[in-house]
């Protein structure tokens, strides 16, 4: 995938996350589209678009919605790096490995942001 296509995906996800998605809530929680894109791009792309755009849009997200700038991009970078390491040891075509990697990534992200 080209870099600009990945950027468009992140830009659309950022605008949906910031505007429309806050209306949808399941038990008080909303999905984090930026985290989902970082996980997907880090798992299935050979380039580091998930890491780069995760940092960029994580900074934008913190500027717009957080009291402190920095925790979200740091958490997204660490999630992408963990996925890069796990991708070397796990078969990403196996659905169980993908779910375990995604679950570990989500738990790591929210533990770091907490």
N, C-alpha and C positions, 0 to 999 in steps of 0.2 A: 504494500500500500504506500502511496505517496505521502509525503509529509503534510502537504496542504490538505489532503483528504482527512487525515487524522485530526488536524487542527479544526476542520469544519465539524467533525463529530464532537470534539471537546467543546467547541463554541456553542453548538446547539444544546448539548447536555448542560452546559453552564447556564444558559438562558432558561431552559426548562426547569432546572434545579432552583433557580432564583425566583422564578415567577409562578409557574403553574403548579409545580410539584408540592409546594408548601400547602396547597389546598387539600391534597390527598394525604390522609394520615391513617395508618393502621395501628391501632393501639398506641397512638401518640408518636409513632415513628414514621419517617418518610424515607424512601430509598435514596441512597447517595449515588447519583449517576456518575460523578467524577471518579469515585472509588471503583465503580463497576467498569468504567472504561480503562482505568489504569490496570486493573486485574486482567481484563480481556486482552488489551494491547501488550501487556507484559508476558502473558502466557503464549499468545499465538503469533506474535510478530517478532522477527529477528532483529529489527531495529529497536532503538530505545525511545520510540515516540511516546509510549505510555509514561515513561519516566520524565521526559522533557515537558510534555504538555501537562502532566500531573503537577509538576512544580509550578509552571506558569499559571495555570488556572487555580491551583491551591492558594497561591499568593493573592490572586484576584478575589477568591472566595473569602479569605481572611480579611482583606481590605474592606470588602462590602459588608460582612456579617459578624466578624469576630472582634473581640476587644484587643487581642494581641495578634500581631502578624507573625506567622512562622510555624505554629504547630501543625496545621493542615498540610503544607507542602513537605515538611519534614516527615510526617507520617506517611504521605503518599510515596515519597522517595524510598523510605525503608520498606514499605510494602512491595514496591517494584523490585528492589534489590533482593528481597527474600524470595520473590517469585523467580527471579533470574537464577538464583542458586538452586531452588527446588526444581526448576525446569531441567537442570542438568542431571538430576538424579531420578526424576519421575517421568513416566511416559505420559505426555499431555494428551494423547489420543484416548487414554483410558478414562472413562467418565468418573470413576471413583477417585482417581488421583486428582482430577480437575476439581472435584467437589471438596476434597480435603485441602488442597492448596487454596482454593477460594475461601473456605471457612477459616483457615489459619490467617489468611490475609485480612479478612474482615475483623477477626478478633484482635490482631496486631494493631490495625488502624484505630479501632475504638479504644484499645488500651492506651495507646500513645496519645490520643486526643483527650482522654479522660484526665 
